[in-house]
């Protein structure tokens, strides 16, 4: 008798109905989220080099895990189906200092997947005006192959933005270090122009990556790597966390670049 009474009470209690409805909604969102993640894990292959454009803005207390990569499509056997994955975790210690740890996994000549290198990164935001922010970035990259040199990487990160549009540029300098180091400092440039929330929480942007070669001996245009294309981003909340999904396409402009590249990024942010 008491169980029947309790059931009736719950069935006519609006608060209880809302609670059940919210739980069902959360379960549905989780199911969709894990199905999307499973799809990427099973349907995609890893990458050759990683593509990421860093925002200079640091949010204190922010912590996240991330998986990103790219898959190359090319009419040359040595470039076709090249793939690379990056697993990353980051934490913002203060309102201006952020640290990241990255694990790079890529295909090599003799193995389908291999641990390429580990990156230890730190980013310091140097100013943040109303519509302009900038940061300095440093990374030490431990290369897994014993016969190859480690790397140091410096970046200047710049961003102009408002509530709707934004433009991010990364100026990248990289050099090998150690006994087996070769060559001098190389220079790369990446840019991202985006428009936020064009449809619900979907954002769209144009992005590009250019590698010019060594500063002291810049490659001719045909030997430089230039890839430009577009990207869609979608953000949504899951319980107390935030999920960000991004899919993009790049087209190679030179012979040194892969003809086509498919990009993806999955980020899980929690506090």
C-alpha positions as CSV (number, residue, x, y, z in Angstrom):
1,X,0.0,0.0,0.0
2,X,2.7,2.4,1.0
3,X,4.6,1.8,-2.3
4,X,1.5,2.5,-4.3
5,X,1.0,5.8,-2.4
6,X,4.7,6.8,-3.0
7,X,4.4,6.0,-6.7
8,X,1.4,8.2,-7.0
9,X,3.0,11.0,-5.1
10,X,6.1,10.9,-7.3
11,X,4.0,10.6,-10.5
12,X,2.2,13.8,-9.7
13,X,5.2,15.7,-8.3
14,X,6.4,18.2,-11.0
15,X,9.8,18.5,-9.3
16,X,10.3,14.7,-9.5
17,X,9.2,14.6,-13.1
18,X,11.7,17.4,-14.0
19,X,14.4,15.4,-12.2
20,X,13.7,12.3,-14.2
21,X,13.5,14.3,-17.4
22,X,16.9,15.9,-16.8
23,X,18.5,12.5,-16.0
24,X,17.1,11.1,-19.2
25,X,18.5,14.1,-21.1
26,X,21.9,13.7,-19.5
27,X,22.0,10.0,-20.3
28,X,21.0,10.7,-23.9
29,X,23.8,13.4,-24.2
30,X,26.3,10.9,-22.8
31,X,25.2,8.2,-25.2
32,X,25.6,10.6,-28.2
33,X,29.0,11.8,-26.9
34,X,30.5,8.3,-26.5
35,X,29.1,7.2,-29.8
36,X,30.8,10.1,-31.6
37,X,34.1,9.4,-29.8
38,X,33.8,5.7,-30.7
39,X,33.2,6.6,-34.3
40,X,36.4,8.7,-34.4
41,X,38.4,6.0,-32.7
42,X,37.3,3.2,-35.1
43,X,36.9,5.1,-38.4
44,X,40.0,7.3,-38.4
45,X,43.7,6.7,-38.9
46,X,46.4,8.6,-37.1
47,X,48.6,11.5,-38.5
48,X,51.9,12.7,-39.8
49,X,52.4,16.0,-38.0
50,X,50.1,17.8,-35.6
51,X,48.1,20.9,-36.5
52,X,47.1,23.2,-33.7
53,X,46.7,27.0,-33.4
54,X,47.1,28.2,-29.9
55,X,45.1,31.0,-28.3
56,X,47.1,33.3,-26.1
57,X,44.3,33.6,-23.5
58,X,44.8,31.8,-20.3
59,X,41.9,31.0,-17.9
60,X,42.9,30.3,-14.3
61,X,42.0,26.8,-13.1
62,X,41.2,25.5,-16.5
63,X,42.1,21.8,-17.0
64,X,41.4,19.6,-20.0
65,X,42.4,16.5,-21.9
66,X,42.5,16.5,-25.7
67,X,42.9,14.2,-28.7
68,X,43.7,15.7,-32.1
69,X,45.2,14.6,-35.3
70,X,45.2,14.6,-39.1
71,X,45.0,12.2,-42.0
72,X,46.8,13.0,-45.3
73,X,45.4,12.1,-48.7
74,X,47.9,12.3,-51.6
75,X,48.6,10.8,-55.0
76,X,52.2,10.0,-53.8
77,X,52.7,6.7,-52.0
78,X,55.1,8.2,-49.5
79,X,52.6,10.8,-48.4
80,X,49.3,9.1,-48.8
81,X,47.5,7.9,-45.7
82,X,50.2,9.4,-43.4
83,X,48.7,10.1,-40.0
84,X,49.6,11.4,-36.6
85,X,47.8,11.6,-33.2
86,X,48.4,13.9,-30.2
87,X,47.2,13.2,-26.7
88,X,47.4,16.2,-24.5
89,X,46.5,17.4,-21.0
90,X,46.8,21.0,-19.8
91,X,46.3,23.0,-16.6
92,X,46.2,26.8,-16.0
93,X,48.1,27.5,-12.7
94,X,47.3,31.2,-12.7
95,X,45.5,33.8,-14.8
96,X,48.6,34.1,-17.0
97,X,50.5,30.7,-16.7
98,X,49.5,27.5,-18.4
99,X,51.3,24.2,-18.7
100,X,50.7,21.3,-21.2
101,X,52.0,17.8,-21.7
102,X,51.7,16.2,-25.1
103,X,52.3,12.7,-26.4
104,X,52.8,12.3,-30.2
105,X,52.0,9.1,-31.9
106,X,52.6,8.7,-35.6
107,X,53.1,6.1,-38.4
108,X,56.7,5.4,-39.2
109,X,58.3,3.5,-42.1
110,X,58.6,0.1,-40.4
111,X,55.7,0.3,-37.9
112,X,52.0,1.3,-38.3
113,X,52.1,3.3,-35.1
114,X,54.9,4.6,-33.0
115,X,55.6,7.0,-30.1
116,X,57.3,9.9,-31.8
117,X,58.0,12.4,-29.0
118,X,56.8,14.0,-25.8
119,X,56.4,17.8,-25.4
120,X,56.6,19.8,-22.2
121,X,55.0,23.2,-22.8
122,X,54.5,26.4,-20.9
123,X,52.6,29.5,-22.0
124,X,52.8,32.9,-20.4
125,X,50.2,35.5,-21.3
126,X,51.9,38.9,-21.4
127,X,48.8,41.1,-21.8
128,X,45.1,41.0,-22.4
129,X,43.4,44.2,-23.5
130,X,39.7,44.5,-24.4
131,X,40.1,43.1,-27.9
132,X,43.8,42.1,-28.1
133,X,45.7,39.4,-26.2
134,X,49.3,38.0,-26.6
135,X,51.4,35.3,-25.0
136,X,54.9,33.7,-25.1
137,X,55.2,29.9,-25.5
138,X,58.1,27.6,-24.9
139,X,58.3,23.8,-25.4
140,X,61.0,21.2,-24.9
141,X,60.4,18.1,-27.1
142,X,61.9,14.8,-26.1
143,X,62.2,12.7,-29.3
144,X,61.9,9.0,-28.8
145,X,64.4,7.8,-31.4
146,X,67.8,7.7,-29.9
147,X,69.6,8.8,-33.1
148,X,67.5,11.9,-33.4
149,X,68.0,15.2,-31.6
150,X,65.5,16.8,-29.1
151,X,63.8,20.0,-30.1
152,X,63.1,23.4,-28.5
153,X,60.2,25.4,-29.7
154,X,59.4,29.1,-29.2
155,X,56.1,30.8,-30.2
156,X,54.6,34.3,-30.1
157,X,50.8,33.9,-29.9
158,X,48.6,36.8,-30.9
159,X,44.8,37.2,-31.0
160,X,42.4,40.0,-32.0
161,X,38.8,39.3,-31.0
162,X,35.3,40.5,-30.1
163,X,32.1,38.7,-29.2
164,X,31.6,37.4,-32.8
165,X,34.9,37.3,-34.7
166,X,38.5,36.5,-34.0
167,X,41.9,36.3,-35.7
168,X,44.7,34.2,-34.1
169,X,48.3,34.1,-35.3
170,X,51.1,31.8,-34.1
171,X,54.7,32.7,-35.0
172,X,56.8,29.6,-34.5
173,X,60.5,29.1,-34.1
174,X,62.0,25.6,-33.7
175,X,65.5,24.2,-33.4
176,X,67.1,20.9,-32.7
177,X,69.4,20.6,-29.7
178,X,72.0,18.2,-28.4
179,X,74.9,16.3,-29.9
180,X,73.0,15.0,-32.9
181,X,71.4,18.3,-33.7
182,X,71.3,19.4,-37.4
183,X,70.4,22.6,-39.2
184,X,69.5,26.0,-37.8
185,X,66.3,27.6,-36.5
186,X,63.2,27.1,-38.6
187,X,60.2,29.4,-39.0
188,X,56.6,28.6,-39.3
189,X,53.4,30.6,-39.3
190,X,49.8,29.6,-38.6
191,X,46.6,31.7,-38.8
192,X,43.0,31.2,-37.9
193,X,40.1,33.5,-38.7
194,X,36.8,32.4,-37.1
195,X,33.2,33.5,-36.6
196,X,31.5,32.2,-33.4
197,X,28.0,30.6,-33.1
198,X,26.9,31.0,-36.7
199,X,24.2,28.3,-36.1
200,X,23.4,27.5,-32.4
201,X,26.8,26.7,-30.9
202,X,28.5,25.9,-34.2
203,X,31.5,28.1,-35.2
204,X,33.3,28.3,-38.5
205,X,36.7,29.4,-39.5
206,X,39.4,29.6,-42.1
207,X,42.9,28.4,-41.1
208,X,46.3,27.8,-42.6
209,X,49.7,26.4,-41.8
210,X,53.0,27.5,-43.5
211,X,56.5,26.1,-43.0
212,X,59.2,28.2,-44.6
213,X,62.3,26.2,-43.6
214,X,65.4,27.5,-41.9
215,X,65.6,31.2,-41.2
216,X,69.2,31.4,-42.5
217,X,68.4,29.5,-45.7
218,X,64.7,29.9,-46.5
219,X,63.3,27.3,-48.9
220,X,62.1,28.3,-52.3
221,X,58.3,28.4,-52.5
222,X,57.9,25.0,-54.1
223,X,59.9,23.4,-51.2
224,X,57.9,25.1,-48.5
225,X,54.9,23.5,-46.9
226,X,51.6,25.5,-47.2
227,X,48.2,24.1,-46.3
228,X,45.0,26.2,-46.0
229,X,41.4,25.3,-45.5
230,X,38.4,25.5,-43.2
231,X,37.2,24.2,-39.9
232,X,33.9,23.7,-38.0
233,X,33.7,23.7,-34.2
234,X,30.9,22.7,-31.9
235,X,30.8,23.1,-28.1
236,X,28.3,21.7,-25.7
237,X,28.0,21.0,-21.9
238,X,27.9,17.6,-20.4
239,X,27.1,17.6,-16.7
240,X,29.6,20.0,-15.2
241,X,32.1,19.7,-18.1
242,X,32.4,21.2,-21.6
243,X,33.0,19.2,-24.8
244,X,34.5,20.7,-27.9
245,X,34.6,18.9,-31.3
246,X,36.3,20.3,-34.4
247,X,36.5,18.9,-37.9
248,X,38.5,20.6,-40.7
249,X,40.0,20.2,-44.1
250,X,43.3,21.5,-45.5
251,X,44.4,21.8,-49.2
252,X,48.1,21.7,-50.0
253,X,49.4,24.6,-52.1
254,X,52.9,23.3,-52.9
255,X,54.5,20.0,-53.9
256,X,56.1,19.7,-50.5
257,X,52.7,19.6,-48.9
258,X,50.2,16.8,-48.8
259,X,47.5,17.4,-51.4
260,X,44.7,17.1,-48.8
261,X,44.5,16.7,-45.0
262,X,41.5,15.9,-42.7
263,X,41.8,17.4,-39.2
264,X,40.0,16.6,-36.0
265,X,40.1,17.7,-32.5
266,X,38.3,16.4,-29.4
267,X,38.6,18.3,-26.1
268,X,37.1,17.5,-22.7
269,X,37.3,20.4,-20.3
270,X,36.6,20.1,-16.6
271,X,37.0,22.1,-13.4
